[in-house]
Amino acid sequence: MRARRVVLALLALTLVAGTALAAGPRAGLLLAIGLGFGLILEGLRFGFAGPWRLMITERDARGLVAQLLAIALAAAALFPLMAANPLELSPAHAPIGTAMILGAFVFGAAMQVVMGCGSGTLVNAGSGNLIGLVALAGFVAGAFLGTLHTGFWVSLGRLPVISAQSLAGDDGSLALTLAGLATVGALALWRAAPGKRRPPARLLWAAGGLAGLAALNMIVSGQSWGIVYGLGLWGAKLAQAAGADLSANAFWALPANARRLEASLLTDVTSLTDLGLILGAFLVMKGRAAPGAPSMPLAWRGWVGVVIAGLVLGYSSRIALGCNVGAFFSGISTGSLHGWAWFAAAFAGSALGLRLRPFVLIAPRRAEAPA
């Protein structure tokens, strides 16, 4: 067991060092940060979709409270960093709009169908879950398709960007954000069933670890932790390799996006942390003494449902301007009001998704199961 973990650690170090040699020390650091995200999310079983499901169905607030704590700790580190380096660091600020709210609602529903948000889909895929792998393929395709229609969704209308900083200034913005998180946490605890309020130690450690890595990601990359852009870029590169001409598309014609499309994935911040996250989950899975639970067997209609749900996840996250990480975690922890709107819409969508899940993930009949 110890020998296996040593081998896996050496593998991780080799990949990080190889990335640093191929694309520079910054790329190696970002891959390592992503690896840390994967180790924490899979190793300490910290998620986003699952805790929301438990809060809705069982009034179990422990996972949701841990999420709010992670965001609060990240905000406590990020707000001073952003105030001191306003030109070098880019917060996850985005406008609230019709498409954003609709996309977040649909995303919340779809993530409960496949039991994984953006980061959860990467973790599930990295840990060898077949449903996660299939959902990830759909997510990549959907995130790319969403980039092709951004003009239409923007035309539906949106507000100017509103942030805690614009409402309360640099001095009061952190206090305003922490007060909002405390209010939501208090509501969750009030609603929670007895014995399902205090997060276990592993979730508290995970919250602190994610906050620290989010701050480190901001320092190294200059931007907030995100998931969706990288997956859309993977889809665009696959489409381009298949012969698609994206030069006339409004999204991919933007100079920054066009440069990333032509450059190596090892130069894209979000792709590096996404790849590292998958690697981290893989290392945790391989390092366990016993294999994890196998994927749920599905009827053919169930697999079709997973593909469709993955497509919807990717597409809706693109028009919602992020997933649980880019919009909820990073949006709120850097002061964006759209993060709060995203949270409300996605949580409402999750309630619908839980009702849809039994009709999508259809297990095979007993006669179809292997002997």
Buried (B, 14 or more C-beta within 10 A) or exposed (E): EEEEEEEBEEBBEEBBEEBBEEBEEBBBBBBBBBBBBBBBBBBBBBBBBBBBBBBBEEBBBBBBBBBBBBBBBBBBBBBEBBBEEEEEBBBBBBBBBBBBBBBBBBBBBBBBBBBBBBBBBBBBBBBBBBBBBBBBBBBBBBBBBBBBBBEEBBEEEBEEBBBBBBEBEBEEBBEBBBEBBEEBBEEBBEEBEEEBBBBEEBBBBBBBBBBBBBBBBBBBBBBBBBBBBBBBBBBBBEBBEEEBEBEEBEBBEEEEBBEBBEEEBBBBBBBBBBBBBBBBBBBBBBBBEEEEEEBEEBBEEBBBBBBBBBBBBBBBBBBBBBBBBBBBBBBBBBBBBBBBBBBBBBBBBBBBBBEBBEEBBBEBEEEEEEE
